[in-house]
Amino acid sequence: MIRVLVVDDEALIRKGFQYILDAAKDIEVAAAVPGSQALQVAQEICPDVVLLDIRMPDVDGLTVLAGLRRLSHPPVVAMLATIGMDEHVATALRSGAAGFLLKDTDPEQLPFLVRTLANGGTVLSSKVTRTAVDIAPNAGPQEPAARSLARLSDRERAVLTLIGEGLSNSDIATRMRLSTSTVKNDVSTILTELKVDGRVQASRLAQRACLLKPSRDQEGG
C-alpha cells in the first residue's frame, strides 16, 4: 500500500485528491492537511509520497519541501501548482522535488503518477516540461532531451521512466496496471516521438532528461 500525504491550503483540492487516490486499491491517502501542519504530520505518518502545493498562504511550499528533505526518512515529493508558476519549476526540481504536477491533471492519470513516484520515477505534467525547458536556456546537453519529452503525454513519460529502469513491456503493464498491448503501443509512440531506434537509446534519453534516480553507488560517489 502506497501511503500518500496531500498538502494544500484549499480544502476542496485536498478532498478531491483524496477521493481520487483512495479509489485505487494500492493507494491510501493517510492524511490531507494545510501547509502549516505538513512537517508534523509527515513525521507522524511517514508517507511514501507527498503531493505538495507550491504556493500556500500560511507557509511557502519550497520551505516545506526543504523540511521534508531533512526528515530521517524523507518521502518522495511532487509539487502541485496552477498555471502561472513558471518561475518555481526549476527551483523545486533543483531542491529535490521528484515531480511537478498541475492541479488540472487528468484525474484518471493520478494513481499511476503516484505509483511512478513511489517506485522512484519522475513525473512532470507536459506543460511543466515545456516550462522547464523554456526557463532553463543553459540546460546544456539535457535540453534536447527535455524538448523531446515535451512531446510525450504523462503516461508515456511514466512508461519511459520504467523503460529506463530496465522493465519489460509485461513488467511495465503490471506496474502501471495497464494491458500489455497498451504498453506496447505507448512504447512504439515513445520511440517515434523521441526519434530513437530502440529501448537502449530511449533509456539514455530518459537518463539525460533526469527522469531516473541515480543508483546508491552513484549517490555514494
C-alpha positions as CSV (number, residue, x, y, z in Angstrom):
1,M,0.0,0.0,0.0
2,I,1.4,3.4,-1.0
3,R,0.8,6.0,1.7
4,V,0.2,9.5,0.5
5,L,0.2,12.9,2.2
6,V,-1.7,15.6,0.4
7,V,-0.7,19.2,1.4
8,D,-2.7,22.1,0.1
9,D,-4.3,25.2,1.5
10,E,-7.6,24.6,-0.2
11,A,-9.9,22.0,1.5
12,L,-11.6,21.3,-1.9
13,I,-8.3,20.4,-3.5
14,R,-7.3,18.2,-0.6
15,K,-10.7,16.3,-0.6
16,G,-10.6,16.0,-4.4
17,F,-7.2,14.4,-4.4
18,Q,-8.1,12.1,-1.5
19,Y,-11.3,11.0,-3.2
20,I,-9.5,10.1,-6.4
21,L,-6.5,8.3,-4.9
22,D,-8.4,6.4,-2.2
23,A,-10.4,4.8,-5.0
24,A,-7.2,2.9,-6.0
25,K,-6.8,-0.4,-4.2
26,D,-3.0,0.1,-3.7
27,I,-3.0,3.8,-2.6
28,E,-4.1,5.2,0.7
29,V,-4.2,9.0,1.5
30,A,-3.0,8.8,5.1
31,A,-3.6,12.5,5.6
32,A,-4.6,15.6,3.8
33,V,-3.6,18.8,5.6
34,P,-2.8,22.5,5.0
35,G,0.9,23.6,4.8
36,S,1.2,24.6,8.4
37,Q,0.7,21.0,9.5
38,A,2.7,19.3,6.8
39,L,6.0,18.6,8.6
40,Q,4.5,17.5,11.9
41,V,2.0,15.1,10.1
42,A,4.8,13.8,7.8
43,Q,6.9,12.9,10.8
44,E,3.9,11.1,12.4
45,I,2.7,9.1,9.5
46,C,5.9,8.6,7.4
47,P,4.2,8.8,3.9
48,D,5.8,7.3,0.9
49,V,4.7,10.2,-1.4
50,V,3.8,13.8,-0.6
51,L,1.8,15.9,-3.1
52,L,2.7,19.4,-2.0
53,D,1.2,22.7,-3.1
54,I,4.0,25.0,-4.0
55,R,2.2,28.3,-3.0
56,M,0.2,28.5,0.2
57,P,-0.8,31.5,2.3
58,D,0.4,30.0,5.6
59,V,3.8,28.6,4.5
60,D,5.8,28.5,1.3
61,G,5.8,25.2,-0.4
62,L,9.5,25.3,-1.1
63,T,10.1,25.8,2.6
64,V,8.0,22.7,3.4
65,L,9.9,20.8,0.7
66,A,13.2,21.6,2.3
67,G,11.9,20.4,5.7
68,L,10.6,17.2,4.2
69,R,14.0,16.5,2.6
70,R,15.6,16.8,6.1
71,L,13.5,14.1,7.7
72,S,15.2,10.9,8.7
73,H,13.0,9.0,6.2
74,P,12.3,11.7,3.6
75,P,9.3,10.9,1.3
76,V,9.1,11.4,-2.4
77,V,7.7,14.8,-3.1
78,A,5.8,16.1,-6.2
79,M,4.8,19.8,-6.2
80,L,1.3,20.9,-7.1
81,A,0.7,24.1,-8.9
82,T,-1.7,26.1,-11.1
83,I,-0.7,27.6,-14.4
84,G,1.5,30.7,-14.0
85,M,4.0,29.2,-11.6
86,D,6.8,29.0,-14.2
87,E,9.5,30.7,-12.1
88,H,9.2,28.0,-9.4
89,V,9.6,24.9,-11.6
90,A,13.3,24.8,-11.9
91,T,13.8,25.8,-8.2
92,A,11.6,23.0,-7.0
93,L,13.3,20.4,-9.1
94,R,16.8,21.6,-8.1
95,S,15.6,21.4,-4.4
96,G,14.8,17.8,-4.6
97,A,11.2,17.5,-5.9
98,A,10.7,14.3,-7.9
99,G,7.8,15.8,-9.9
100,F,5.7,18.8,-10.7
101,L,2.0,18.4,-11.5
102,L,-0.6,21.0,-12.4
103,K,-3.8,20.8,-10.4
104,D,-5.8,20.3,-13.6
105,T,-4.0,17.0,-14.3
106,D,-6.4,14.3,-15.6
107,P,-7.8,12.6,-12.5
108,E,-7.5,9.2,-14.3
109,Q,-3.8,9.8,-14.5
110,L,-3.2,10.5,-10.8
111,P,-2.9,6.9,-9.5
112,F,-0.3,5.7,-11.9
113,L,1.6,9.0,-11.5
114,V,1.7,8.3,-7.7
115,R,2.8,4.8,-8.4
116,T,5.6,6.1,-10.6
117,L,6.8,8.4,-7.8
118,A,6.6,5.7,-5.2
119,N,8.8,3.4,-7.5
120,G,11.5,6.0,-7.9
121,G,10.4,7.7,-11.1
122,T,10.0,11.3,-12.0
123,V,6.7,12.8,-13.2
124,L,6.2,16.1,-15.0
125,S,3.0,17.4,-16.5
126,S,3.5,18.1,-20.2
127,K,3.0,21.9,-19.7
128,V,5.5,21.8,-16.9
129,T,8.1,20.0,-19.0
130,R,7.8,22.7,-21.7
131,T,8.1,25.4,-19.0
132,A,11.2,23.8,-17.5
133,V,12.8,23.9,-20.9
134,D,11.8,27.5,-21.6
135,I,13.1,28.8,-18.3
136,A,16.4,26.9,-18.3
137,P,18.1,28.0,-21.5
138,N,21.5,27.0,-20.2
139,A,20.5,23.4,-19.6
140,G,23.3,22.1,-21.7
141,P,23.2,18.6,-23.0
142,Q,19.9,17.8,-21.1
143,E,18.0,20.5,-23.0
144,P,17.4,18.4,-26.3
145,A,16.2,15.5,-24.2
146,A,13.7,17.7,-22.3
147,R,12.4,19.2,-25.6
148,S,11.8,15.7,-26.8
149,L,10.0,14.7,-23.6
150,A,7.7,17.7,-24.0
151,R,6.0,15.8,-26.9
152,L,5.0,12.9,-24.7
153,S,1.9,12.5,-22.6
154,D,2.1,12.0,-18.8
155,R,1.5,8.2,-19.2
156,E,4.1,7.9,-21.9
157,R,6.7,9.7,-19.7
158,A,5.9,7.3,-16.9
159,V,6.4,4.3,-19.3
160,L,9.7,5.9,-20.5
161,T,10.8,6.1,-16.9
162,L,10.2,2.4,-16.4
163,I,11.9,1.6,-19.7
164,G,14.9,3.4,-18.3
165,E,14.8,1.2,-15.2
166,G,15.0,-1.9,-17.5
167,L,11.5,-3.2,-17.2
168,S,9.9,-5.3,-20.0
169,N,6.6,-4.4,-21.5
170,S,4.9,-7.0,-19.4
171,D,6.5,-5.7,-16.2
172,I,5.5,-2.2,-17.1
173,A,2.0,-3.3,-17.7
174,T,1.9,-5.0,-14.3
175,R,3.5,-1.9,-12.5
176,M,1.1,0.6,-14.1
177,R,-1.9,-1.7,-14.2
178,L,-2.3,-1.4,-18.0
179,S,-2.7,-4.1,-20.7
180,T,0.4,-5.3,-22.4
181,S,-1.0,-4.1,-25.7
182,T,-1.5,-0.6,-24.4
183,V,2.1,-0.5,-23.1
184,K,3.4,-1.9,-26.5
185,N,1.5,0.9,-28.3
186,D,2.9,3.5,-25.8
187,V,6.5,2.2,-26.3
188,S,6.0,2.5,-30.1
189,T,4.8,6.1,-29.8
190,I,7.7,7.0,-27.4
191,L,10.3,5.6,-29.9
192,T,8.6,7.5,-32.7
193,E,8.3,10.8,-30.9
194,L,11.8,10.7,-29.5
195,K,13.2,9.6,-32.8
196,V,15.3,6.8,-31.4
197,D,15.9,3.3,-32.7
198,G,15.2,1.3,-29.6
199,R,14.8,0.9,-25.9
200,V,18.5,1.4,-25.1
201,Q,18.5,4.8,-26.8
202,A,15.2,5.7,-25.1
203,S,16.7,4.8,-21.8
204,R,19.8,7.0,-22.4
205,L,17.5,9.9,-23.3
206,A,15.5,9.4,-20.1
207,Q,18.8,9.5,-18.2
208,R,19.9,12.7,-19.8
209,A,16.5,14.3,-19.0
210,C,16.9,13.3,-15.3
211,L,13.9,11.0,-15.3
212,L,15.9,8.3,-13.5
213,K,17.2,8.4,-10.0
214,P,20.9,7.6,-9.5
215,S,21.7,4.3,-8.0
216,R,23.0,4.1,-4.5
217,D,26.5,3.5,-5.8
218,Q,26.3,6.7,-7.9
219,E,24.9,8.6,-4.9
220,G,27.8,7.5,-2.8
221,G,30.3,8.8,-5.3
